[in-house]
Amino acid sequence: MIFILREILDLSLHGLICLMRIQGGKLVEVSGSSPVDKGKLVRLVEILENGSARGSERIRSLGRPVGMSVILDDLGVLVIGDYVALVHAREVNWSELVKQMRRVVVNG
């Protein structure tokens, strides 16, 4: 699977800290190393998903959601499908990151 990700996602993307996949309710590092406790990250992802579920009517009115993101200080968290990317929020090219992550979800 890592070979496929390297083909699809530029793991040297400026600002990318690590890429993880949610498997069985846990985060598994695919590339890089998480500077944040994975248990807390799983909880953050759950909060984001629950928040989007509560606001689902509003979200549907805007179109089909692809994923969600949050910025905490300089740490950016992008969740698309069952993948979670941690990035330096001020350094990463968000458009490029989302584009590449969408390819991972479609092809991974």
N, C-alpha and C positions, 0 to 999 in steps of 0.2 A: 504494500500500500504506500509506503514512503516513496518508492520509485515513481509511482503514478503521481503523487503530490508534487514531487520535484519537477515532473514534466509539465504540470498544470500551473502550479503556484511558484512564483519566484521567491524562494525562501530567503534570498538576500535582499528582499525589498527593504528599502531604507525605512527604519523605524519599527520593523517587525521584531518583537521580542520572542514570542513563541506561538506555536499553533497547536491546538489540542482538539481532541474529539471526545464527545460525550458518549460513553459506552456503559450501559448498565447503571446509570445514575452517577457515574464517576467520570472525572476528566483524565484522559490518557494523553500524555505529551507525544506529539507527532514530530515536532521539530522545536529546538530551543528548550529553555528551562523557565518555568513560571516563577516570577519573583513573589508571587502571592500564594498563600495557602489555597490549595485546590478545593478544599472543603468549603471555604468562603466563596470561591468563584462559582462553584456549583450552586450555592445558595443565591448568589447574585443573578445567575442565569435563571433560576426558578422565579425569582422576584420579577425579573424582566418579562418572562413568559406569562406569569400571572397578571401582571399589569397590562400587557397587551391583550390578554384574554378579556379582562374587564372592559377595556376600551375597544373591544373588537368591532362594535357597530361603527364607531368613529373611524377606525382603521379601514374597515371595508369600504366606507364612503370615499376614502382616498385612493383605493385600488388594492391590488393584491400585495400584501407585505412580503418582502424578501427575507428580512431579518431584522435585527435590532442592534443598537449600539448605545454605549454610555461612556462618558468621559469622567474619570475621577482624578482630579489634579492633573497630572501629565500622563496617566495611564488610560489608554483607550481599550475598550472591550467591544469586539464585534462578534455577534452570534449570527451565523447563517446556517440553517439546517442543523446538523449535529456537530458543527465545527465552531470553535471559539478561537479567535485570534486576540492576543494581547499585543498592544503596540504603544510606542511613544507617541502620544496624541498630537503633539505639536510638530513632530518630524515626519510622520507618515503621509503619503499621498492617499487620502481616503478614497478618492474615486478609483484609483488603480487597485487598492486593496479590495474594495467591494467587487470590482470587476473580476479580479482573480479568484476571490473566494466563491463567487457565484459559479465560476467554472469548476472549482473543486467539488461543490455540491452536486452539480449536474453530472460530472464525470467520475467522482469518487464514490 
